[in-house]
């Protein structure tokens, strides 16, 4: 299997740790800090796809190296898809995790439909081409946080097929359900089958 070096266009150490746990062989993953890049990349768009593309494109232009980025949103059925693309800033620009969860639970008060899904879009800049990969995990929002692991909304999200929140799981347990894992698996599959002369996504 070919070995590839990729820059992961993120400053979120939780996401870096999670992705390095998923991608364990055949790849060298560089963080922005590893690559000597100290910038906060804007997420100005109204879709996960556009924000992921923005981040990957910025880093590719800066470095001219293969890189990837991701954007993830929590989409709650009863809230018509909120917080969605604004998940990290749901309660304001401070990105306060506890405030985001408090706002989500407040907005869901009295709602019987607690269905939700996490959705991740990964954008890969491979030489001069861009490719996108998507993963999702369906589940429900509970009434109060449980667990001390994870990050973001993990403490109030229980994936279908489990009675634990993501925050009550080990990383290995979470990766059996994870939306991010599903998207990254597609990225790895692509890289393991890529033809350097003719870059295509395998069917």
Helices and strands as residue ranges (DSSP letters): E 4-8, H 13-22, E 27-30, H 48-63, E 67-76, G 77-79, E 83-84, G 87-89, H 97-107, E 115-126, E 129-141, G 154-156, E 157-159, G 166-168, H 171-175, H 179-193
